[in-house]
Amino acid sequence: MRSLSYFTSHKFLMRIQHFIERKEWEIHWGRIQMRNNARKLLSALCNSQSKDARLCLPIHFLTGKKYWYQTLFCIFSLQNHITRPIKPIIYDDGTFDHNLLQLFNDVLPLVVFKAYSELFSDFESNLPPNRYPTLHLCWHHYPHIRKLICPHLGSQGWKLMIDSDILFYRKPSLLIEQIDNPKVCLFGMDSSNYYGYPISTLEKIAQNSIPNQINVGICGINSSDLDWDFIEYAIKQLYATHGHSYYLEQALIAIHAARYPYRLAPANEYVTNPSLPEAINCTAICHHYTSESKIYYFKYNWKKVLNFNRA
């Protein structure tokens, strides 16, 4: 048995550092391969996308140059398991250029594209900076907030937004139901509370109990329920008491869920941050690849989607 001194030794720490660096390298190389192989999806995705909009499934994505290939893999993996055409509503994160826009238009016949200039103009018109200074601060320095703003600002009705780093392995009946007949909010389920702020602070703002384990990788909410004055107030309170957090978006959605009826996608079927053996077996409906599970996403599982063969 190794002594405690070994686990604090330079040799041990160097081994850990080497492992971390190797894992990061594998993720980096996997990301390059995934992006290069996304081109192989183009004809298959185009052929699988019916132009019949009557039964289409509108799904919302925020994406751009850094994530475009993940968005296409997500859409392709979902289309593999459903017969109805997907209608992607794409919100430009500010990095789309003409070539990338042309690529999406070529392979996604039903795509609706919202340019950054249009989104920002609507944002400034509907939420002027003199009245919503904190939301403007977030817009420019915390792009995640645009996942909340872009689909819902100046709009009404239910919308389903999902993250691009999700892959589907079976038919997601729950998501289809949410699109066709939404009754309450729908969210993904995390392994723990990743809200970035104390629950007590969130509950004070919400004036209600905060639900546990909400993950915004799957986010179905009603645009009509969003109160932008309240959201401005909530962010201002969080910043004043605790400062900024990477998980601000998730904290705001947890506050929203405390004020409106919701349901969570079953964690064993709609898996966030999958671990072994599920991370490799892929028996669930879908995986949302966060944190430690990125290695399985970039090293293995996009290849399963690329090689998927419809029976």
Buried (B, 14 or more C-beta within 10 A) or exposed (E): EEEEEEEEEEEEEEEEEEEEEEBEEBBEEBBEBBBEBBEEBBEBBEEBBBEEEEEBBBBBBBBBBEBBBBBBBBBBBBBBBBEBBBBBBBBBBBBBEEEBBEBBEEBBBBBEBBBBEEBBEBBEEEBEEEEBBBBBBBBEEBBBBBBBBBBBBEEEEBBBBBBBBBBBBEBBEBBBEBBEEBEBBBBBBBBEBBBBBEBEBBBEBBEBEBBBBBBBBBBBBBBEEBEBEBBBEBBBBBBEEEEBBEBBBBBBBBBBBBBEEBBBBEBEBBBBBBEEEBBBEBEBBBBBBBEEBBBBBBBEBBBEBBEBEEE
